[in-house]
Amino acid sequence: MSIVEIDERGRMTIPKKIGLKKSRAIVISAGSFFITIPIPKTPQKEAENWLPTNKAHQELKVEAEKLAREDAVNRAKRRPLI
């Protein structure tokens, strides 16, 4: 575990020992904290072993985008109108 500081612009530096240089990550807000999940350079290749599927990459992408849109609409409906 590492403790990092967040500067006034909302940036933080990941410690070298974690080894996340030149990579991308998903940041999930969870109330007063957040979860950071590194994204592998080739996510489909990395997931082949633990997430078997017969669907093509494009088909999975379309399905994920559809579900993300539905989730965004549902979240927007729950927000109070100003």
Jmol script that loads the backbone (N, CA, C; Angstrom):
load data "model"
ATOM      1  N   MET A   1       0.847  -1.163   0.000  1.00  0.00           N
ATOM      2  CA  MET A   1       0.000   0.000   0.000  1.00  0.00           C
ATOM      3  C   MET A   1       0.900   1.236   0.000  1.00  0.00           C
ATOM      4  N   SER A   2       0.474   2.242  -0.733  1.00  0.00           N
ATOM      5  CA  SER A   2       1.207   3.494  -0.800  1.00  0.00           C
ATOM      6  C   SER A   2       0.271   4.652  -0.505  1.00  0.00           C
ATOM      7  N   ILE A   3       0.789   5.676   0.131  1.00  0.00           N
ATOM      8  CA  ILE A   3       0.028   6.892   0.362  1.00  0.00           C
ATOM      9  C   ILE A   3       0.572   7.940  -0.600  1.00  0.00           C
ATOM     10  N   VAL A   4      -0.317   8.580  -1.346  1.00  0.00           N
ATOM     11  CA  VAL A   4       0.094   9.604  -2.301  1.00  0.00           C
ATOM     12  C   VAL A   4      -0.627  10.906  -1.981  1.00  0.00           C
ATOM     13  N   GLU A   5      -0.060  12.006  -2.455  1.00  0.00           N
ATOM     14  CA  GLU A   5      -0.693  13.307  -2.269  1.00  0.00           C
ATOM     15  C   GLU A   5      -1.354  13.720  -3.583  1.00  0.00           C
ATOM     16  N   ILE A   6      -2.477  14.393  -3.456  1.00  0.00           N
ATOM     17  CA  ILE A   6      -3.178  14.926  -4.623  1.00  0.00           C
ATOM     18  C   ILE A   6      -2.975  16.434  -4.594  1.00  0.00           C
ATOM     19  N   ASP A   7      -2.477  16.991  -5.722  1.00  0.00           N
ATOM     20  CA  ASP A   7      -2.190  18.425  -5.737  1.00  0.00           C
ATOM     21  C   ASP A   7      -3.455  19.246  -5.972  1.00  0.00           C
ATOM     22  N   GLU A   8      -3.288  20.565  -6.001  1.00  0.00           N
ATOM     23  CA  GLU A   8      -4.433  21.471  -6.127  1.00  0.00           C
ATOM     24  C   GLU A   8      -5.160  21.331  -7.456  1.00  0.00           C
ATOM     25  N   ARG A   9      -4.536  20.719  -8.446  1.00  0.00           N
ATOM     26  CA  ARG A   9      -5.182  20.504  -9.740  1.00  0.00           C
ATOM     27  C   ARG A   9      -5.805  19.112  -9.849  1.00  0.00           C
ATOM     28  N   GLY A  10      -5.787  18.350  -8.759  1.00  0.00           N
ATOM     29  CA  GLY A  10      -6.395  17.021  -8.753  1.00  0.00           C
ATOM     30  C   GLY A  10      -5.490  15.929  -9.288  1.00  0.00           C
ATOM     31  N   ARG A  11      -4.208  16.215  -9.415  1.00  0.00           N
ATOM     32  CA  ARG A  11      -3.263  15.222  -9.944  1.00  0.00           C
ATOM     33  C   ARG A  11      -2.552  14.507  -8.809  1.00  0.00           C
ATOM     34  N   MET A  12      -2.160  13.279  -9.084  1.00  0.00           N
ATOM     35  CA  MET A  12      -1.356  12.546  -8.116  1.00  0.00           C
ATOM     36  C   MET A  12      -0.289  11.768  -8.866  1.00  0.00           C
ATOM     37  N   THR A  13       0.784  11.446  -8.188  1.00  0.00           N
ATOM     38  CA  THR A  13       1.871  10.691  -8.785  1.00  0.00           C
ATOM     39  C   THR A  13       1.824   9.274  -8.229  1.00  0.00           C
ATOM     40  N   ILE A  14       1.787   8.304  -9.143  1.00  0.00           N
ATOM     41  CA  ILE A  14       1.779   6.899  -8.737  1.00  0.00           C
ATOM     42  C   ILE A  14       3.224   6.489  -8.428  1.00  0.00           C
ATOM     43  N   PRO A  15       3.470   5.843  -7.297  1.00  0.00           N
ATOM     44  CA  PRO A  15       4.833   5.417  -6.952  1.00  0.00           C
ATOM     45  C   PRO A  15       5.436   4.492  -8.016  1.00  0.00           C
ATOM     46  N   LYS A  16       6.757   4.622  -8.243  1.00  0.00           N
ATOM     47  CA  LYS A  16       7.455   3.824  -9.254  1.00  0.00           C
ATOM     48  C   LYS A  16       7.275   2.327  -9.041  1.00  0.00           C
ATOM     49  N   LYS A  17       7.268   1.916  -7.774  1.00  0.00           N
ATOM     50  CA  LYS A  17       7.214   0.481  -7.486  1.00  0.00           C
ATOM     51  C   LYS A  17       5.927  -0.180  -7.974  1.00  0.00           C
ATOM     52  N   ILE A  18       4.888   0.621  -8.209  1.00  0.00           N
ATOM     53  CA  ILE A  18       3.630   0.070  -8.736  1.00  0.00           C
ATOM     54  C   ILE A  18       3.772  -0.215 -10.227  1.00  0.00           C
ATOM     55  N   GLY A  19       4.590   0.559 -10.922  1.00  0.00           N
ATOM     56  CA  GLY A  19       4.914   0.290 -12.324  1.00  0.00           C
ATOM     57  C   GLY A  19       3.807   0.563 -13.316  1.00  0.00           C
ATOM     58  N   LEU A  20       3.174   1.717 -13.242  1.00  0.00           N
ATOM     59  CA  LEU A  20       2.094   2.041 -14.175  1.00  0.00           C
ATOM     60  C   LEU A  20       2.466   3.169 -15.133  1.00  0.00           C
ATOM     61  N   LYS A  21       3.715   3.236 -15.561  1.00  0.00           N
ATOM     62  CA  LYS A  21       4.117   4.297 -16.486  1.00  0.00           C
ATOM     63  C   LYS A  21       3.465   4.101 -17.849  1.00  0.00           C
ATOM     64  N   LYS A  22       3.085   5.205 -18.446  1.00  0.00           N
ATOM     65  CA  LYS A  22       2.500   5.214 -19.792  1.00  0.00           C
ATOM     66  C   LYS A  22       1.396   4.184 -19.936  1.00  0.00           C
ATOM     67  N   SER A  23       0.461   4.204 -19.028  1.00  0.00           N
ATOM     68  CA  SER A  23      -0.655   3.270 -19.106  1.00  0.00           C
ATOM     69  C   SER A  23      -1.950   4.034 -18.846  1.00  0.00           C
ATOM     70  N   ARG A  24      -3.058   3.359 -19.038  1.00  0.00           N
ATOM     71  CA  ARG A  24      -4.365   3.943 -18.791  1.00  0.00           C
ATOM     72  C   ARG A  24      -5.037   3.165 -17.676  1.00  0.00           C
ATOM     73  N   ALA A  25      -6.008   3.810 -17.007  1.00  0.00           N
ATOM     74  CA  ALA A  25      -6.695   3.157 -15.903  1.00  0.00           C
ATOM     75  C   ALA A  25      -8.133   3.640 -15.837  1.00  0.00           C
ATOM     76  N   ILE A  26      -8.963   2.812 -15.271  1.00  0.00           N
ATOM     77  CA  ILE A  26     -10.351   3.173 -14.998  1.00  0.00           C
ATOM     78  C   ILE A  26     -10.394   3.687 -13.560  1.00  0.00           C
ATOM     79  N   VAL A  27     -11.054   4.816 -13.344  1.00  0.00           N
ATOM     80  CA  VAL A  27     -11.209   5.361 -12.002  1.00  0.00           C
ATOM     81  C   VAL A  27     -12.700   5.326 -11.671  1.00  0.00           C
ATOM     82  N   ILE A  28     -13.036   4.626 -10.594  1.00  0.00           N
ATOM     83  CA  ILE A  28     -14.425   4.475 -10.179  1.00  0.00           C
ATOM     84  C   ILE A  28     -14.624   5.236  -8.874  1.00  0.00           C
ATOM     85  N   SER A  29     -15.522   6.209  -8.908  1.00  0.00           N
ATOM     86  CA  SER A  29     -15.832   6.976  -7.703  1.00  0.00           C
ATOM     87  C   SER A  29     -16.686   6.106  -6.782  1.00  0.00           C
ATOM     88  N   ALA A  30     -16.291   6.051  -5.514  1.00  0.00           N
ATOM     89  CA  ALA A  30     -17.020   5.241  -4.536  1.00  0.00           C
ATOM     90  C   ALA A  30     -17.215   6.048  -3.265  1.00  0.00           C
ATOM     91  N   GLY A  31     -17.976   7.125  -3.380  1.00  0.00           N
ATOM     92  CA  GLY A  31     -18.225   7.981  -2.226  1.00  0.00           C
ATOM     93  C   GLY A  31     -17.019   8.831  -1.903  1.00  0.00           C
ATOM     94  N   SER A  32     -16.451   8.658  -0.707  1.00  0.00           N
ATOM     95  CA  SER A  32     -15.321   9.477  -0.281  1.00  0.00           C
ATOM     96  C   SER A  32     -13.977   8.911  -0.731  1.00  0.00           C
ATOM     97  N   PHE A  33     -13.981   7.843  -1.502  1.00  0.00           N
ATOM     98  CA  PHE A  33     -12.739   7.270  -2.029  1.00  0.00           C
ATOM     99  C   PHE A  33     -12.954   6.848  -3.473  1.00  0.00           C
ATOM    100  N   PHE A  34     -11.902   6.396  -4.129  1.00  0.00           N
ATOM    101  CA  PHE A  34     -12.042   5.906  -5.494  1.00  0.00           C
ATOM    102  C   PHE A  34     -11.193   4.663  -5.684  1.00  0.00           C
ATOM    103  N   ILE A  35     -11.554   3.921  -6.702  1.00  0.00           N
ATOM    104  CA  ILE A  35     -10.864   2.684  -7.038  1.00  0.00           C
ATOM    105  C   ILE A  35     -10.223   2.884  -8.406  1.00  0.00           C
ATOM    106  N   THR A  36      -8.955   2.524  -8.534  1.00  0.00           N
ATOM    107  CA  THR A  36      -8.243   2.659  -9.792  1.00  0.00           C
ATOM    108  C   THR A  36      -7.904   1.267 -10.301  1.00  0.00           C
ATOM    109  N   ILE A  37      -8.311   0.985 -11.541  1.00  0.00           N
ATOM    110  CA  ILE A  37      -8.055  -0.320 -12.145  1.00  0.00           C
ATOM    111  C   ILE A  37      -7.236  -0.103 -13.409  1.00  0.00           C
ATOM    112  N   PRO A  38      -5.987  -0.575 -13.438  1.00  0.00           N
ATOM    113  CA  PRO A  38      -5.169  -0.420 -14.647  1.00  0.00           C
ATOM    114  C   PRO A  38      -5.787  -1.189 -15.813  1.00  0.00           C
ATOM    115  N   ILE A  39      -5.707  -0.601 -17.007  1.00  0.00           N
ATOM    116  CA  ILE A  39      -6.207  -1.254 -18.218  1.00  0.00           C
ATOM    117  C   ILE A  39      -5.003  -1.829 -18.963  1.00  0.00           C
ATOM    118  N   PRO A  40      -4.994  -3.121 -19.236  1.00  0.00           N
ATOM    119  CA  PRO A  40      -3.876  -3.705 -19.981  1.00  0.00           C
ATOM    120  C   PRO A  40      -3.797  -3.112 -21.390  1.00  0.00           C
ATOM    121  N   LYS A  41      -2.614  -3.148 -21.990  1.00  0.00           N
ATOM    122  CA  LYS A  41      -2.433  -2.624 -23.347  1.00  0.00           C
ATOM    123  C   LYS A  41      -3.307  -3.357 -24.352  1.00  0.00           C
ATOM    124  N   THR A  42      -3.525  -4.649 -24.155  1.00  0.00           N
ATOM    125  CA  THR A  42      -4.402  -5.448 -25.022  1.00  0.00           C
ATOM    126  C   THR A  42      -5.440  -6.148 -24.151  1.00  0.00           C
ATOM    127  N   PRO A  43      -6.504  -5.429 -23.763  1.00  0.00           N
ATOM    128  CA  PRO A  43      -7.482  -6.008 -22.832  1.00  0.00           C
ATOM    129  C   PRO A  43      -8.135  -7.291 -23.332  1.00  0.00           C
ATOM    130  N   GLN A  44      -8.442  -7.346 -24.633  1.00  0.00           N
ATOM    131  CA  GLN A  44      -9.090  -8.552 -25.163  1.00  0.00           C
ATOM    132  C   GLN A  44      -8.179  -9.768 -25.007  1.00  0.00           C
ATOM    133  N   LYS A  45      -6.905  -9.585 -25.271  1.00  0.00           N
ATOM    134  CA  LYS A  45      -5.947 -10.682 -25.173  1.00  0.00           C
ATOM    135  C   LYS A  45      -5.806 -11.124 -23.711  1.00  0.00           C
ATOM    136  N   GLU A  46      -5.737 -10.162 -22.810  1.00  0.00           N
ATOM    137  CA  GLU A  46      -5.587 -10.471 -21.383  1.00  0.00           C
ATOM    138  C   GLU A  46      -6.816 -11.193 -20.835  1.00  0.00           C
ATOM    139  N   ALA A  47      -7.997 -10.856 -21.350  1.00  0.00           N
ATOM    140  CA  ALA A  47      -9.242 -11.415 -20.819  1.00  0.00           C
ATOM    141  C   ALA A  47      -9.584 -12.779 -21.421  1.00  0.00           C
ATOM    142  N   GLU A  48      -8.902 -13.184 -22.470  1.00  0.00           N
ATOM    143  CA  GLU A  48      -9.219 -14.460 -23.130  1.00  0.00           C
ATOM    144  C   GLU A  48      -9.228 -15.635 -22.168  1.00  0.00           C
ATOM    145  N   ASN A  49      -8.284 -15.651 -21.234  1.00  0.00           N
ATOM    146  CA  ASN A  49      -8.140 -16.794 -20.329  1.00  0.00           C
ATOM    147  C   ASN A  49      -9.196 -16.855 -19.231  1.00  0.00           C
ATOM    148  N   TRP A  50      -9.690 -15.714 -18.790  1.00  0.00           N
ATOM    149  CA  TRP A  50     -10.631 -15.713 -17.671  1.00  0.00           C
ATOM    150  C   TRP A  50     -12.028 -15.252 -18.048  1.00  0.00           C
ATOM    151  N   LEU A  51     -12.226 -14.840 -19.296  1.00  0.00           N
ATOM    152  CA  LEU A  51     -13.541 -14.382 -19.735  1.00  0.00           C
ATOM    153  C   LEU A  51     -13.852 -14.977 -21.110  1.00  0.00           C
ATOM    154  N   PRO A  52     -14.148 -16.278 -21.153  1.00  0.00           N
ATOM    155  CA  PRO A  52     -14.384 -16.910 -22.446  1.00  0.00           C
ATOM    156  C   PRO A  52     -15.692 -16.436 -23.087  1.00  0.00           C
ATOM    157  N   THR A  53     -15.667 -16.216 -24.409  1.00  0.00           N
ATOM    158  CA  THR A  53     -16.860 -15.818 -25.145  1.00  0.00           C
ATOM    159  C   THR A  53     -16.720 -16.225 -26.607  1.00  0.00           C
ATOM    160  N   ASN A  54     -17.849 -16.426 -27.255  1.00  0.00           N
ATOM    161  CA  ASN A  54     -17.852 -16.734 -28.679  1.00  0.00           C
ATOM    162  C   ASN A  54     -18.163 -15.504 -29.522  1.00  0.00           C
ATOM    163  N   LYS A  55     -18.401 -14.367 -28.852  1.00  0.00           N
ATOM    164  CA  LYS A  55     -18.754 -13.148 -29.560  1.00  0.00           C
ATOM    165  C   LYS A  55     -17.507 -12.455 -30.102  1.00  0.00           C
ATOM    166  N   ALA A  56     -17.668 -11.774 -31.234  1.00  0.00           N
ATOM    167  CA  ALA A  56     -16.577 -11.024 -31.839  1.00  0.00           C
ATOM    168  C   ALA A  56     -16.344  -9.733 -31.057  1.00  0.00           C
ATOM    169  N   HIS A  57     -15.166  -9.166 -31.220  1.00  0.00           N
ATOM    170  CA  HIS A  57     -14.802  -7.930 -30.527  1.00  0.00           C
ATOM    171  C   HIS A  57     -15.813  -6.819 -30.805  1.00  0.00           C
ATOM    172  N   GLN A  58     -16.183  -6.636 -32.055  1.00  0.00           N
ATOM    173  CA  GLN A  58     -17.125  -5.562 -32.425  1.00  0.00           C
ATOM    174  C   GLN A  58     -18.492  -5.785 -31.770  1.00  0.00           C
ATOM    175  N   GLU A  59     -18.936  -7.025 -31.727  1.00  0.00           N
ATOM    176  CA  GLU A  59     -20.222  -7.347 -31.103  1.00  0.00           C
ATOM    177  C   GLU A  59     -20.199  -7.025 -29.601  1.00  0.00           C
ATOM    178  N   LEU A  60     -19.090  -7.346 -28.930  1.00  0.00           N
ATOM    179  CA  LEU A  60     -18.951  -7.032 -27.511  1.00  0.00           C
ATOM    180  C   LEU A  60     -18.929  -5.522 -27.292  1.00  0.00           C
ATOM    181  N   LYS A  61     -18.257  -4.796 -28.193  1.00  0.00           N
ATOM    182  CA  LYS A  61     -18.184  -3.341 -28.075  1.00  0.00           C
ATOM    183  C   LYS A  61     -19.566  -2.715 -28.207  1.00  0.00           C
ATOM    184  N   VAL A  62     -20.336  -3.162 -29.206  1.00  0.00           N
ATOM    185  CA  VAL A  62     -21.687  -2.627 -29.422  1.00  0.00           C
ATOM    186  C   VAL A  62     -22.560  -2.903 -28.197  1.00  0.00           C
ATOM    187  N   GLU A  63     -22.475  -4.107 -27.668  1.00  0.00           N
ATOM    188  CA  GLU A  63     -23.268  -4.474 -26.494  1.00  0.00           C
ATOM    189  C   GLU A  63     -22.886  -3.636 -25.274  1.00  0.00           C
ATOM    190  N   ALA A  64     -21.570  -3.426 -25.074  1.00  0.00           N
ATOM    191  CA  ALA A  64     -21.108  -2.620 -23.940  1.00  0.00           C
ATOM    192  C   ALA A  64     -21.575  -1.174 -24.068  1.00  0.00           C
ATOM    193  N   GLU A  65     -21.507  -0.621 -25.272  1.00  0.00           N
ATOM    194  CA  GLU A  65     -21.958   0.759 -25.483  1.00  0.00           C
ATOM    195  C   GLU A  65     -23.455   0.895 -25.237  1.00  0.00           C
ATOM    196  N   LYS A  66     -24.214  -0.102 -25.665  1.00  0.00           N
ATOM    197  CA  LYS A  66     -25.666  -0.079 -25.446  1.00  0.00           C
ATOM    198  C   LYS A  66     -25.979  -0.095 -23.953  1.00  0.00           C
ATOM    199  N   LEU A  67     -25.306  -0.975 -23.210  1.00  0.00           N
ATOM    200  CA  LEU A  67     -25.528  -1.061 -21.773  1.00  0.00           C
ATOM    201  C   LEU A  67     -25.080   0.219 -21.065  1.00  0.00           C
ATOM    202  N   ALA A  68     -23.997   0.825 -21.522  1.00  0.00           N
ATOM    203  CA  ALA A  68     -23.528   2.073 -20.915  1.00  0.00           C
ATOM    204  C   ALA A  68     -24.532   3.197 -21.146  1.00  0.00           C
ATOM    205  N   ARG A  69     -25.114   3.267 -22.361  1.00  0.00           N
ATOM    206  CA  ARG A  69     -26.131   4.285 -22.646  1.00  0.00           C
ATOM    207  C   ARG A  69     -27.348   4.095 -21.752  1.00  0.00           C
ATOM    208  N   GLU A  70     -27.812   2.852 -21.636  1.00  0.00           N
ATOM    209  CA  GLU A  70     -28.972   2.559 -20.792  1.00  0.00           C
ATOM    210  C   GLU A  70     -28.693   2.946 -19.338  1.00  0.00           C
ATOM    211  N   ASP A  71     -27.492   2.640 -18.857  1.00  0.00           N
ATOM    212  CA  ASP A  71     -27.125   2.985 -17.489  1.00  0.00           C
ATOM    213  C   ASP A  71     -27.105   4.503 -17.308  1.00  0.00           C
ATOM    214  N   ALA A  72     -26.556   5.234 -18.281  1.00  0.00           N
ATOM    215  CA  ALA A  72     -26.504   6.697 -18.189  1.00  0.00           C
ATOM    216  C   ALA A  72     -27.913   7.293 -18.154  1.00  0.00           C
ATOM    217  N   VAL A  73     -28.814   6.766 -18.982  1.00  0.00           N
ATOM    218  CA  VAL A  73     -30.192   7.259 -18.999  1.00  0.00           C
ATOM    219  C   VAL A  73     -30.867   6.976 -17.657  1.00  0.00           C
ATOM    220  N   ASN A  74     -30.692   5.785 -17.134  1.00  0.00           N
ATOM    221  CA  ASN A  74     -31.290   5.432 -15.841  1.00  0.00           C
ATOM    222  C   ASN A  74     -30.761   6.315 -14.719  1.00  0.00           C
ATOM    223  N   ARG A  75     -29.452   6.596 -14.742  1.00  0.00           N
ATOM    224  CA  ARG A  75     -28.880   7.468 -13.714  1.00  0.00           C
ATOM    225  C   ARG A  75     -29.422   8.882 -13.847  1.00  0.00           C
ATOM    226  N   ALA A  76     -29.566   9.351 -15.082  1.00  0.00           N
ATOM    227  CA  ALA A  76     -30.081  10.709 -15.313  1.00  0.00           C
ATOM    228  C   ALA A  76     -31.525  10.829 -14.827  1.00  0.00           C
ATOM    229  N   LYS A  77     -32.301   9.778 -14.990  1.00  0.00           N
ATOM    230  CA  LYS A  77     -33.697   9.799 -14.539  1.00  0.00           C
ATOM    231  C   LYS A  77     -33.805   9.893 -13.029  1.00  0.00           C
ATOM    232  N   ARG A  78     -32.809   9.377 -12.316  1.00  0.00           N
ATOM    233  CA  ARG A  78     -32.835   9.399 -10.852  1.00  0.00           C
ATOM    234  C   ARG A  78     -32.398  10.750 -10.288  1.00  0.00           C
ATOM    235  N   ARG A  79     -31.750  11.564 -11.111  1.00  0.00           N
ATOM    236  CA  ARG A  79     -31.273  12.874 -10.631  1.00  0.00           C
ATOM    237  C   ARG A  79     -32.436  13.838 -10.472  1.00  0.00           C
ATOM    238  N   PRO A  80     -32.404  14.626  -9.434  1.00  0.00           N
ATOM    239  CA  PRO A  80     -33.479  15.621  -9.251  1.00  0.00           C
ATOM    240  C   PRO A  80     -33.339  16.741 -10.278  1.00  0.00           C
ATOM    241  N   LEU A  81     -34.459  17.237 -10.744  1.00  0.00           N
ATOM    242  CA  LEU A  81     -34.461  18.362 -11.680  1.00  0.00           C
ATOM    243  C   LEU A  81     -34.179  19.647 -10.919  1.00  0.00           C
ATOM    244  N   ILE A  82     -33.386  20.483 -11.505  1.00  0.00           N
ATOM    245  CA  ILE A  82     -33.036  21.754 -10.834  1.00  0.00           C
ATOM    246  C   ILE A  82     -33.915  22.860 -11.330  1.00  0.00           C
TER     247      ILE A  82
END
end "model"
wireframe off; spacefill off
backbone 0.3
color backbone group
